[in-house]
Amino acid sequence: MNPHDHLWLHFSRLSNYRDAPPPMIVRGDGAYVWDADGKRYLDGLAGLFVVQVGHGRHELANAMAKQASELAYFPIWSYAHPSAIALAERLADLAPGDLNRVFFTAGGSEAVESAWKLARSYFRKTGKPLKHKVISRQVAYHGTTMGALSITGIPALKQDFEPLIPSTFRVPNTNFYRRPPDAGDTPEEFGRWAADRIEDAIEAEGPDTVAAVYLEPVQNSGGCFPPPPGYFERVREICDRHDVLLVSDEVICAFGRLGEYFGSTRFGYQPDIITCAKGLTSGYAPLGAMIVSDRLTEPFLTGTNSFMHGITYGGHPVGAAVAMANLDVFEREDLNGHVRRNRDVFRSYLERLYDLPIVGDVRGDGYFYGIELVKDKATKETFTAEESERLLRGFLSKALFEAGLYCRADDRGDPVVQLAPPLICGEEHFAEMEQILRDVLTEAWRLI
């Protein structure tokens, strides 16, 4: 066996690497990474929607080393350590409304799963034990652990692992470009239509059985669907009316991706729970969190009540320390403000690609965009499964990387190219992305 044959790559076809090793990334600095041959690539996906402050930050590495030398590990199961307490206080201060209690995990899937367990436990302790079901959106990705995967709305990711946990149900997402004919002509009408489908699902299942609705501020899978105007305001009304918890899954959208610490702040809605990870540490160490409202915490503050759930590496001292250093960078360099000042510039560079016949839609928000690819711009005709296979896996992914841009070509919904660069990026990076995308997409159209 070759040395690389021992590594099981995630979400990958291992047969692709039988005769050749995968790309080997060995170094990062700022918005760029380098491979083992010294070639430079613009990181157009921030690793995996993660490296908000950019690669190679010595202040973050130093914070990790300092913490590891003082206390490398101790659990937060009935004990605490200063890094976890300091970070929990800071996150509670940044989170909207009364989200004042922080439950740490090691990553996003665990945060999503923890929120479902908390919702079930909360309703049992408040006299509504039948409330256990979850509603999420079609094509939405919420993680890979069995509970999070059950909430996920992508059938192809689930089929090898069925049967999953029952009692999860799907509603339409907010893809305005692909909206049904009866879903309204304006974004406002479509937003009301999409939100009302959530109420339909709650009523169909029975409000006394539905515990939570899981929504991302901007839905990742399918290609960056932003919420139409009024959508989240309407969803909040629906959840309040039926005593259903609104879980804002911000594993991607938190920590500057949309120009705020939390995506719910960007769109002006108040969740009951926020799940987050990724940008919390900018990927310098694994860490996730579930941030919970006072109302949901209250039953666990009395008597013998306990949330019977825990994770070995939740609140890891090194992860918490680097998260604090990461948030220091956010404040010192005003990264949220930087995104707000530059998001329209980023969008304008991507919208220049509308002159290409293969580009059907450009959508997203902040530093988080999807470009949907079509076979016919006038009719919005998409590619067949065979054409998508040939286009995305057979050409685009490799061609973009070889041209010096690391990003994502994805067909979990309709074929899209996704971009989510480090938050330190500016116009020179946007121009570089646009030129590489233009060259490669032009060639892709020629090959169709």
C-alpha positions as CSV (number, residue, x, y, z in Angstrom):
1,M,0.0,0.0,0.0
2,N,1.0,3.6,-0.6
3,P,1.2,5.8,2.6
4,H,-1.9,7.7,1.6
5,D,-3.9,4.4,1.3
6,H,-4.2,4.3,5.1
7,L,-6.2,7.5,5.3
8,W,-9.9,7.2,4.8
9,L,-10.9,10.5,3.2
10,H,-14.3,11.9,4.2
11,F,-17.1,12.2,1.6
12,S,-14.8,10.9,-1.0
13,R,-14.7,8.2,-3.6
14,L,-11.6,6.2,-2.6
15,S,-11.3,4.7,-6.1
16,N,-10.3,8.1,-7.3
17,Y,-7.0,7.9,-5.4
18,R,-6.1,4.3,-6.1
19,D,-3.4,5.2,-8.5
20,A,-2.5,8.7,-7.3
21,P,-2.5,10.5,-4.0
22,P,-5.0,13.2,-3.1
23,P,-3.9,16.8,-3.3
24,M,-1.5,17.4,-0.4
25,I,-1.9,20.8,1.3
26,V,1.0,21.5,3.5
27,R,0.9,25.2,4.5
28,G,-1.4,28.2,4.8
29,D,-1.0,31.9,5.1
30,G,-3.7,34.5,5.0
31,A,-6.2,33.7,2.3
32,Y,-3.9,31.2,0.5
33,V,-2.8,27.6,0.9
34,W,0.2,25.8,-0.7
35,D,0.5,22.2,-1.8
36,A,3.5,19.9,-1.4
37,D,4.9,21.0,-4.8
38,G,4.8,24.7,-3.7
39,K,1.8,25.7,-5.8
40,R,-0.4,28.4,-4.3
41,Y,-4.2,28.3,-4.2
42,L,-6.7,30.9,-3.1
43,D,-8.8,29.4,-0.4
44,G,-12.3,30.3,-1.7
45,L,-14.1,28.1,0.9
46,A,-12.2,29.1,4.1
47,G,-11.2,25.4,4.4
48,L,-14.8,24.3,4.9
49,F,-16.6,27.5,5.9
50,V,-14.2,27.6,8.9
51,V,-11.0,29.7,8.6
52,Q,-12.6,33.1,9.2
53,V,-9.4,35.0,10.3
54,G,-7.2,33.4,7.7
55,H,-4.4,30.8,7.8
56,G,-1.1,31.1,9.7
57,R,-2.2,33.3,12.7
58,H,0.7,33.0,15.2
59,E,-1.4,34.7,17.9
60,L,-3.9,31.8,17.8
61,A,-1.1,29.1,17.7
62,N,0.5,30.8,20.7
63,A,-2.7,30.9,22.7
64,M,-3.1,27.2,22.1
65,A,0.5,26.4,23.2
66,K,0.1,28.6,26.3
67,Q,-3.1,26.8,27.3
68,A,-1.7,23.4,26.6
69,S,1.3,24.1,28.8
70,E,-1.0,25.2,31.7
71,L,-3.9,22.7,31.4
72,A,-4.1,20.6,28.3
73,Y,-7.3,18.8,29.2
74,F,-10.0,18.5,31.9
75,P,-13.7,17.7,31.4
76,I,-16.6,20.0,32.2
77,W,-18.6,17.2,33.7
78,S,-19.4,18.6,37.2
79,Y,-16.1,20.5,37.0
80,A,-15.0,23.6,35.2
81,H,-11.8,25.4,34.0
82,P,-11.2,29.1,33.4
83,S,-11.1,28.9,29.6
84,A,-14.6,27.3,29.3
85,I,-16.1,29.8,31.8
86,A,-14.5,32.8,30.0
87,L,-15.7,31.7,26.6
88,A,-19.2,30.8,27.8
89,E,-19.5,34.3,29.3
90,R,-18.3,35.9,26.1
91,L,-20.6,34.0,23.8
92,A,-23.6,34.7,26.1
93,D,-22.7,38.4,25.8
94,L,-22.5,38.2,22.0
95,A,-25.6,36.1,21.5
96,P,-29.0,37.8,20.8
97,G,-31.7,38.2,23.5
98,D,-31.7,35.9,26.5
99,L,-29.4,33.1,25.1
100,N,-27.3,33.0,28.2
101,R,-26.3,29.4,28.7
102,V,-23.6,27.7,26.6
103,F,-23.3,23.9,26.2
104,F,-20.0,23.1,24.5
105,T,-19.5,20.3,22.0
106,A,-16.6,19.2,19.8
107,G,-18.2,20.2,16.5
108,G,-21.4,21.1,14.6
109,S,-23.1,17.8,14.3
110,E,-22.9,17.3,18.1
111,A,-24.3,20.8,18.6
112,V,-27.3,20.0,16.4
113,E,-27.8,16.7,18.1
114,S,-27.5,18.2,21.5
115,A,-30.2,20.8,20.7
116,W,-32.7,18.0,19.7
117,K,-31.9,16.1,22.9
118,L,-32.4,19.3,24.9
119,A,-35.7,20.1,23.2
120,R,-37.0,16.6,24.1
121,S,-35.8,16.8,27.7
122,Y,-37.2,20.3,28.2
123,F,-40.7,19.4,27.1
124,R,-40.6,16.2,29.2
125,K,-39.7,18.3,32.2
126,T,-42.4,20.9,31.5
127,G,-45.3,18.5,31.2
128,K,-45.4,18.1,27.4
129,P,-43.7,14.7,26.8
130,L,-45.3,14.1,23.4
131,K,-43.4,17.0,21.9
132,H,-40.4,15.3,20.2
133,K,-40.7,15.8,16.4
134,V,-38.5,18.1,14.3
135,I,-39.2,20.0,11.1
136,S,-36.4,21.0,8.8
137,R,-36.1,22.1,5.2
138,Q,-35.6,20.1,2.0
139,V,-32.0,19.8,0.8
140,A,-30.8,21.2,4.2
141,Y,-27.6,19.7,5.7
142,H,-27.5,19.6,9.5
143,G,-24.7,17.0,10.2
144,T,-23.7,13.4,10.0
145,T,-24.3,11.9,13.4
146,M,-27.5,9.8,13.4
147,G,-29.7,12.4,15.0
148,A,-28.3,15.3,12.9
149,L,-28.5,13.1,9.8
150,S,-32.1,12.4,10.5
151,I,-32.8,16.1,10.5
152,T,-30.9,16.6,7.3
153,G,-33.0,16.9,4.2
154,I,-30.7,15.3,1.6
155,P,-32.0,11.7,0.8
156,A,-28.7,10.7,-0.9
157,L,-26.7,11.2,2.3
158,K,-29.2,9.1,4.3
159,Q,-30.0,6.1,2.2
160,D,-27.0,4.0,3.3
161,F,-27.8,4.5,7.0
162,E,-31.6,3.9,7.0
163,P,-33.5,3.4,9.2
164,L,-32.6,6.6,10.9
165,I,-34.4,8.2,13.9
166,P,-38.1,8.7,13.0
167,S,-40.2,11.8,13.6
168,T,-38.4,14.3,11.4
169,F,-40.2,16.1,8.6
170,R,-39.3,18.3,5.6
171,V,-40.8,21.6,4.3
172,P,-39.8,23.7,1.3
173,N,-36.6,25.7,1.5
174,T,-36.2,29.4,0.4
175,N,-34.8,28.9,-3.1
176,F,-36.5,31.8,-4.8
177,Y,-34.9,30.9,-8.1
178,R,-36.6,27.5,-8.1
179,R,-39.8,28.4,-6.4
180,P,-43.0,26.5,-7.4
181,P,-45.5,28.3,-9.7
182,D,-48.0,28.9,-6.9
183,A,-45.5,30.2,-4.4
184,G,-45.8,33.9,-5.1
185,D,-44.3,36.4,-7.6
186,T,-42.3,38.6,-5.2
187,P,-39.7,37.6,-2.6
188,E,-42.1,38.8,0.1
189,E,-45.0,36.6,-1.2
190,F,-42.6,33.7,-1.5
191,G,-41.3,34.2,2.0
192,R,-44.9,34.1,3.4
193,W,-45.6,31.0,1.4
194,A,-42.5,29.2,2.5
195,A,-43.0,30.1,6.2
196,D,-46.7,28.9,6.1
197,R,-45.6,25.5,4.9
198,I,-43.9,25.2,8.3
199,E,-47.2,25.8,10.0
200,D,-48.9,23.3,7.7
201,A,-46.4,20.7,8.8
202,I,-46.8,21.5,12.5
203,E,-50.6,21.2,12.2
204,A,-50.4,18.1,10.1
205,E,-48.3,16.3,12.7
206,G,-50.1,17.8,15.7
207,P,-48.7,20.8,17.6
208,D,-48.6,18.8,20.8
209,T,-46.0,16.4,19.1
210,V,-43.6,18.9,17.5
211,A,-40.7,20.1,19.5
212,A,-38.5,22.2,17.2
213,V,-37.9,23.7,13.8
214,Y,-34.3,23.7,12.5
215,L,-33.4,26.5,10.1
216,E,-30.1,28.0,8.9
217,P,-30.0,31.8,8.4
218,V,-28.7,31.1,4.9
219,Q,-29.2,27.5,3.8
220,N,-25.9,26.0,2.8
221,S,-26.8,22.8,0.9
222,G,-28.3,23.5,-2.5
223,G,-26.3,26.6,-2.9
224,C,-26.8,29.4,-0.4
225,F,-30.5,30.2,-0.1
226,P,-31.0,33.5,1.8
227,P,-34.3,34.1,3.6
228,P,-36.9,36.2,1.7
229,P,-38.1,39.4,3.5
230,G,-40.4,38.7,6.4
231,Y,-39.7,34.9,6.4
232,F,-38.1,34.6,9.8
233,E,-40.6,37.1,11.4
234,R,-43.4,34.8,10.2
235,V,-41.6,31.6,11.4
236,R,-41.1,33.1,14.8
237,E,-44.8,33.9,15.0
238,I,-45.7,30.3,14.0
239,C,-43.3,28.8,16.5
240,D,-44.7,31.0,19.3
241,R,-48.2,30.1,18.5
242,H,-47.6,26.4,18.7
243,D,-45.0,26.4,21.5
244,V,-42.3,25.0,19.1
245,L,-38.6,25.9,19.6
246,L,-36.8,27.7,16.8
247,V,-33.3,26.3,16.5
248,S,-31.0,28.5,14.4
249,D,-28.4,26.2,13.0
250,E,-25.4,28.6,12.6
251,V,-22.6,26.1,12.2
252,I,-21.7,28.0,9.0
253,C,-23.4,31.3,9.3
254,A,-22.1,32.4,12.8
255,F,-18.9,34.3,13.5
256,G,-18.7,36.8,10.7
257,R,-19.8,34.8,7.7
258,L,-22.7,37.2,7.2
259,G,-21.1,40.2,8.8
260,E,-22.4,39.6,12.4
261,Y,-21.4,37.3,15.2
262,F,-24.6,35.4,14.6
263,G,-26.7,35.1,11.4
264,S,-29.9,35.5,13.4
265,T,-28.7,39.0,14.2
266,R,-28.2,39.7,10.5
267,F,-31.8,38.8,9.7
268,G,-33.4,40.2,12.9
269,Y,-35.0,37.1,14.5
270,Q,-34.7,35.6,18.0
271,P,-34.1,31.9,18.2
272,D,-34.5,29.7,21.2
273,I,-31.3,27.8,20.6
274,I,-28.3,28.6,18.4
275,T,-26.0,25.8,17.3
276,C,-22.5,26.9,16.1
277,A,-19.0,25.6,15.5
278,K,-16.5,26.1,12.6
279,G,-15.7,29.8,12.8
280,L,-15.8,29.8,16.6
281,T,-12.1,28.9,16.5
282,S,-11.5,29.6,12.8
283,G,-10.6,25.9,12.6
284,Y,-7.5,26.2,14.7
285,A,-9.0,23.6,17.1
286,P,-12.3,21.6,17.1
287,L,-15.1,23.2,19.1
288,G,-18.8,23.7,18.9
289,A,-21.6,25.0,21.1
290,M,-25.3,25.1,21.7
291,I,-26.4,28.5,23.1
292,V,-29.7,28.3,25.0
293,S,-32.3,30.7,26.2
294,D,-33.0,31.2,29.9
295,R,-36.5,29.7,29.5
296,L,-35.0,26.4,28.3
297,T,-32.4,26.4,31.1
298,E,-34.8,27.1,33.9
299,P,-36.2,23.5,34.5
300,F,-32.6,22.2,34.9
301,L,-31.8,24.7,37.7
302,T,-33.9,23.1,40.5
303,G,-33.9,19.9,42.5
304,T,-32.4,16.7,41.0
305,N,-33.0,17.7,37.4
306,S,-30.1,17.2,35.0
307,F,-29.6,17.3,31.3
308,M,-28.2,13.8,30.9
309,H,-25.8,14.5,28.1
310,G,-22.1,15.2,27.8
311,I,-19.2,15.1,25.4
312,T,-15.6,14.2,26.3
313,Y,-14.0,17.0,24.4
314,G,-16.8,19.6,24.8
315,G,-15.3,22.8,26.1
316,H,-11.8,21.5,25.6
317,P,-9.4,24.0,27.3
318,V,-7.2,24.4,24.2
319,G,-10.2,24.9,22.0
320,A,-11.8,27.4,24.4
321,A,-8.5,29.3,24.6
322,V,-8.1,29.6,20.9
323,A,-11.7,30.6,20.5
324,M,-11.0,33.5,22.9
325,A,-8.0,34.5,20.8
326,N,-10.0,34.2,17.6
327,L,-12.7,36.5,19.0
328,D,-10.0,39.0,20.0
329,V,-8.9,39.1,16.3
330,F,-12.5,39.8,15.3
331,E,-12.7,42.7,17.7
332,R,-9.2,44.1,17.0
333,E,-9.5,43.9,13.2
334,D,-13.3,44.6,13.0
335,L,-13.9,41.6,10.8
336,N,-17.7,41.9,11.0
337,G,-17.4,45.4,9.8
338,H,-15.0,44.4,7.1
339,V,-17.5,41.9,5.8
340,R,-20.3,44.5,5.9
341,R,-18.2,47.0,4.0
342,N,-17.2,44.5,1.3
343,R,-20.1,42.2,0.9
344,D,-21.7,44.2,-2.0
345,V,-18.3,44.3,-3.7
346,F,-18.0,40.6,-3.4
347,R,-21.4,40.1,-4.9
348,S,-20.7,42.5,-7.7
349,Y,-17.7,40.5,-8.9
350,L,-19.7,37.3,-8.8
351,E,-22.6,38.9,-10.7
352,R,-20.3,39.8,-13.5
353,L,-20.5,36.1,-14.4
354,Y,-24.1,36.5,-15.4
355,D,-22.9,37.2,-19.0
356,L,-21.8,33.5,-19.2
357,P,-24.6,31.2,-20.6
358,I,-23.9,28.6,-17.9
359,V,-24.6,30.9,-15.0
360,G,-28.3,30.9,-14.0
361,D,-28.3,32.4,-10.5
362,V,-26.0,34.1,-8.1
363,R,-27.3,34.1,-4.5
364,G,-26.2,34.4,-0.9
365,D,-25.2,37.0,1.6
366,G,-22.1,38.4,3.3
367,Y,-19.1,36.2,2.4
368,F,-21.3,33.2,1.5
369,Y,-22.4,32.7,-2.1
370,G,-23.6,30.1,-4.5
371,I,-23.5,30.2,-8.3
372,E,-26.1,27.9,-9.9
373,L,-25.2,26.4,-13.2
374,V,-27.8,25.8,-15.9
375,K,-28.1,24.2,-19.3
376,D,-30.5,26.9,-20.6
377,K,-30.6,30.3,-18.9
378,A,-34.0,31.3,-20.5
379,T,-35.8,28.2,-19.3
380,K,-33.7,27.5,-16.2
381,E,-33.2,23.9,-17.4
382,T,-30.8,22.1,-15.2
383,F,-28.4,19.3,-16.0
384,T,-29.2,15.6,-16.0
385,A,-27.6,13.4,-13.4
386,E,-25.1,12.1,-16.0
387,E,-24.3,15.6,-17.2
388,S,-23.9,16.9,-13.7
389,E,-21.5,14.0,-12.9
390,R,-19.4,14.8,-16.0
391,L,-19.5,18.6,-15.4
392,L,-18.9,18.8,-11.6
393,R,-16.8,15.7,-10.8
394,G,-15.4,15.1,-14.2
395,F,-14.3,18.6,-14.9
396,L,-15.1,21.6,-12.7
397,S,-13.7,20.6,-9.3
398,K,-10.3,19.6,-10.7
399,A,-10.2,22.4,-13.2
400,L,-10.9,25.1,-10.6
401,F,-8.3,23.7,-8.3
402,E,-5.7,23.4,-11.1
403,A,-6.4,27.0,-12.0
404,G,-5.5,28.1,-8.4
405,L,-9.0,28.3,-6.7
406,Y,-10.1,26.0,-4.0
407,C,-13.9,26.1,-3.7
408,R,-16.8,23.7,-3.9
409,A,-18.7,22.3,-6.9
410,D,-21.7,20.6,-5.4
411,D,-24.8,18.9,-6.8
412,R,-26.7,17.9,-3.6
413,G,-29.4,20.1,-5.1
414,D,-29.1,21.7,-8.5
415,P,-25.4,22.1,-9.6
416,V,-23.7,25.0,-7.9
417,V,-20.3,26.4,-7.2
418,Q,-20.0,27.7,-3.6
419,L,-17.7,30.4,-2.3
420,A,-17.1,31.3,1.3
421,P,-13.6,32.9,1.6
422,P,-11.8,33.9,4.7
423,L,-13.2,37.1,6.2
424,I,-9.9,38.9,5.7
425,C,-10.4,38.9,1.9
426,G,-10.8,42.1,-0.1
427,E,-11.4,43.2,-3.7
428,E,-8.1,41.8,-5.0
429,H,-9.2,38.3,-3.9
430,F,-12.7,38.8,-5.4
431,A,-11.2,39.8,-8.7
432,E,-8.9,36.7,-8.7
433,M,-11.9,34.5,-7.9
434,E,-14.0,36.0,-10.7
435,Q,-11.3,35.6,-13.3
436,I,-10.6,32.0,-12.5
437,L,-14.3,31.2,-12.4
438,R,-14.8,33.0,-15.7
439,D,-12.1,31.0,-17.4
440,V,-13.1,27.7,-16.1
441,L,-16.8,28.1,-16.5
442,T,-16.3,29.3,-20.1
443,E,-14.3,26.1,-20.8
444,A,-17.0,24.0,-19.0
445,W,-19.7,25.5,-21.3
446,R,-17.6,24.6,-24.4
447,L,-17.3,21.0,-23.2
448,I,-21.1,20.5,-22.6
